[in-house]
Amino acid sequence: MRKITIWFLATIAVVVLLFNYRTSTRPDSSPSTGTVGDAGVPGVAPVDPGTSRRTVKRSGSTTVANGPIVQTKRGRVQVQAQISGSRITEITPMTVPNSNNRSREINKRAVPQLRTEALAAQSAQIDAVSGATLTSDGYKESLQAALDDVHFKANP
């Protein structure tokens, strides 16, 4: 009888602990999530708050276009494309989901891969990174909108 009582109390204690365990259930879209400079993604500069809007700047033969902020289930994604002549020369992620460790780890790997693929393809028509589908979709959507704003056509 004593063993049953101890087992019963231990079971209740475990159940209480499980119900009190808090997981991250909120999406990564709070205002503090967003700037890549805080995300720890290598090779990315902090976002200037004035550049988070959709803009196009031209300087000689170089055009810089900010795509729109795309809201995904995991957070916001925004990229900036630099075009010289008829080539995409640089893609800078301005905002990626980063409110939790999992998002930061995923994006540390995925964002550079998306950049490399987009520069090689010279378009936003790239494959999603496995494990980072939502970020990939937001990245492609923001990049495509930036390219559309400057009427960029990829050379075949």
Buried (B, 14 or more C-beta within 10 A) or exposed (E): EEEEEEEEEEEEEEEEEEEEEEEEEEBBBEEEBBBBBBBEBEEBEEBEEEBBEBBEEEEEEEBBBBBBBBEBEBBBBBBBBBBEEEEBEEBBBBBBBBBBEEBBEBBBBBBBBBBEBBBEEBBBEBEBBEEBBBBBBBBBBBBBBBBEBBEBEEEE
